[in-house]
Amino acid sequence: MNDVASEDQGSGLTPIKASGYRVKLIARGEVAQRTVALYFARPAGFSFKAGQFIDLTLLDPLETDSEGNTRAFTLAGAPSEEHLMVVTRLRDTAFKRELKEMPLETVVNIEGPFGNLTLPDAAVRPMVFLAGGIGITPFRSMLVQAAMEHLPHRLVLFYSNRHPEDAPFLHELQDLQRKISSYTLVATMTQMEESDGSWTGETGYLEHAMLTRHLQGIESPLYYIVGPPAMVKDLRAMLKNAGVRQADIRTEEFVGY
Ligand SMILES: Cc1cc2nc3c(=O)[nH]c(=O)nc-3n(C[C@H](O)[C@H](O)[C@H](O)COP(=O)(O)OP(=O)(O)OC[C@H]3O[C@@H](n4cnc5c(N)ncnc54)[C@H](O)[C@@H]3O)c2cc1C
């Protein structure tokens, strides 16, 4: 990684950790209700695996709060995509207000990539992904990469949201089924009564009966669970009760939701 901290000595900027990359915000857009994608120019030499995350630090925010100026964000773009993309829910915190308002060209610091919630190199076992809301980000990265590289992994994504308007990348994730023959999407909506749209797919929370219905013929999968801590805890317990070995369950918790 580049050592950039020395550039800041005496500049009056908020202190940052000792290493990382300075990256410029080049675009921002809504990808679902209250959910934005931010695109950063990719620094030379920065590579990552689909599913990894970065620590993003605001360098000179207009406001800050007790949680500070750094948050972890999955790189929701695939490694083969041009820019670095992070996607987040816009909660009413100083950090999120800054992400929403900061002008294009604003420079932030990123560190990473970190994490090993990635696709195994060998496609030996089927993979079952369980995502709640914004927990879709690592799976979006993996699936786009799987499509680009024609990866042979058997992939089943269960994706839970309140309603379709709230579900980032829903259409893209549906379309990817045409590009990846070994991939199936099972999207479920938990609060369709709040939606103006229609939905013919699954409804209700992810639970054992729903998984069983859609996992006929899927032998001995690895499970990845990503979402808010309460959801991750519940789904892990559900799998454990269903007899899944702890070693076959990997999780990532998105705190703050
Ligand atoms: C590996 C990883 C990947 C992530 N990827 C994404 C992503 O792709 N998109 C996304 O939107 N979010 C992601 N997150 C979550 C993200 O880092 C923020 O925590 C989240 O967006 C909430 O930020 P906030 O500013 O809205 O709330 P905050 O101001 O950060 O906090 C909200 C609440 O969470 C509590 N909290 C904050 N940090 C912690 C902590 N470490 N442990 C326990 N409680 C805590 C606070 O005390 C507060 O009560 C990821 C987190 C991790 C660990």
The ligand as a Tripos MOL2 file, in Angstrom:
@<TRIPOS>MOLECULE
LIG
   53    58     1     0     0
SMALL
NO_CHARGES

@<TRIPOS>ATOM
      1 C1        -16.7030   -6.1020    7.0010 C.3       1 LIG1
      2 C2        -17.7840   -5.0540    6.9410 C.ar      1 LIG1
      3 C3        -18.3190   -4.6830    5.7100 C.ar      1 LIG1
      4 C4        -19.3130   -3.7170    5.6600 C.ar      1 LIG1
      5 N1        -19.8410   -3.3770    4.4340 N.ar      1 LIG1
      6 C5        -20.8400   -2.4680    4.3800 C.ar      1 LIG1
      7 C6        -21.4150   -2.1200    3.1170 C.ar      1 LIG1
      8 O1        -21.0460   -2.6250    2.0510 O.2       1 LIG1
      9 N2        -22.3880   -1.1790    3.1250 N.ar      1 LIG1
     10 C7        -22.8420   -0.5960    4.2970 C.ar      1 LIG1
     11 O2        -23.7300    0.2340    4.2350 O.2       1 LIG1
     12 N3        -22.3280   -0.9220    5.4830 N.ar      1 LIG1
     13 C8        -21.3260   -1.8370    5.5500 C.ar      1 LIG1
     14 N4        -20.7870   -2.1450    6.7710 N.ar      1 LIG1
     15 C9        -21.2900   -1.4400    7.9620 C.3       1 LIG1
     16 C10       -20.6490   -0.0430    8.0190 C.3       1 LIG1
     17 O3        -19.2840   -0.1470    8.3500 O.3       1 LIG1
     18 C11       -21.3230    0.8440    9.0850 C.3       1 LIG1
     19 O4        -21.2060    0.2450   10.3460 O.3       1 LIG1
     20 C12       -22.7780    1.0430    8.7980 C.3       1 LIG1
     21 O5        -22.9410    1.5570    7.5020 O.3       1 LIG1
     22 C13       -23.4150    2.0120    9.8320 C.3       1 LIG1
     23 O6        -22.7790    3.2470    9.7540 O.3       1 LIG1
     24 P1        -23.5230    4.5470   10.2930 P.3       1 LIG1
     25 O7        -22.6150    5.7000   10.1140 O.co2     1 LIG1
     26 O8        -24.8620    4.6120    9.6450 O.co2     1 LIG1
     27 O9        -23.7760    4.2280   11.8270 O.3       1 LIG1
     28 P2        -22.7360    4.3780   13.0350 P.3       1 LIG1
     29 O10       -22.6740    5.7940   13.4560 O.co2     1 LIG1
     30 O11       -21.4440    3.7580   12.6270 O.co2     1 LIG1
     31 O12       -23.2910    3.4620   14.1910 O.3       1 LIG1
     32 C14       -24.6120    3.0240   14.3190 C.3       1 LIG1
     33 C15       -24.6870    2.1240   15.5530 C.3       1 LIG1
     34 O13       -23.8080    0.9860   15.4090 O.3       1 LIG1
     35 C16       -22.9240    0.9180   16.5330 C.3       1 LIG1
     36 N5        -21.6110    0.4670   16.0670 N.ar      1 LIG1
     37 C17       -20.8010    1.1160   15.2110 C.ar      1 LIG1
     38 N6        -19.6740    0.3900   14.9990 N.ar      1 LIG1
     39 C18       -19.7940   -0.7110   15.7580 C.ar      1 LIG1
     40 C19       -18.9860   -1.8540   15.9530 C.ar      1 LIG1
     41 N7        -17.8050   -1.9930   15.3340 N.pl3     1 LIG1
     42 N8        -19.4320   -2.8350   16.7830 N.ar      1 LIG1
     43 C20       -20.6230   -2.7200   17.4040 C.ar      1 LIG1
     44 N9        -21.4390   -1.6550   17.2480 N.ar      1 LIG1
     45 C21       -21.0390   -0.6770   16.4380 C.ar      1 LIG1
     46 C22       -22.8570    2.3340   17.0410 C.3       1 LIG1
     47 O14       -22.4900    2.3460   18.4250 O.3       1 LIG1
     48 C23       -24.2660    2.8370   16.8200 C.3       1 LIG1
     49 O15       -25.1230    2.4290   17.8610 O.3       1 LIG1
     50 C24       -19.7900   -3.1020    6.8460 C.ar      1 LIG1
     51 C25       -19.2490   -3.4690    8.0830 C.ar      1 LIG1
     52 C26       -18.2730   -4.4400    8.1290 C.ar      1 LIG1
     53 C27       -17.6970   -4.8120    9.4700 C.3       1 LIG1
@<TRIPOS>BOND
     1     1     2 1
     2     2     3 ar
     3     2    52 ar
     4     3     4 ar
     5     4     5 ar
     6     4    50 ar
     7     5     6 ar
     8     6     7 ar
     9     6    13 1
    10     7     8 2
    11     7     9 ar
    12     9    10 ar
    13    10    11 2
    14    10    12 ar
    15    12    13 ar
    16    13    14 ar
    17    14    15 1
    18    14    50 ar
    19    15    16 1
    20    16    17 1
    21    16    18 1
    22    18    19 1
    23    18    20 1
    24    20    21 1
    25    20    22 1
    26    22    23 1
    27    23    24 1
    28    24    25 2
    29    24    26 1
    30    24    27 1
    31    27    28 1
    32    28    29 2
    33    28    30 1
    34    28    31 1
    35    31    32 1
    36    32    33 1
    37    33    34 1
    38    33    48 1
    39    34    35 1
    40    35    36 1
    41    35    46 1
    42    36    37 ar
    43    36    45 ar
    44    37    38 ar
    45    38    39 ar
    46    39    40 ar
    47    39    45 ar
    48    40    41 1
    49    40    42 ar
    50    42    43 ar
    51    43    44 ar
    52    44    45 ar
    53    46    47 1
    54    46    48 1
    55    48    49 1
    56    50    51 ar
    57    51    52 ar
    58    52    53 1
@<TRIPOS>SUBSTRUCTURE
     1 LIG1         1 GROUP 0 **** ****
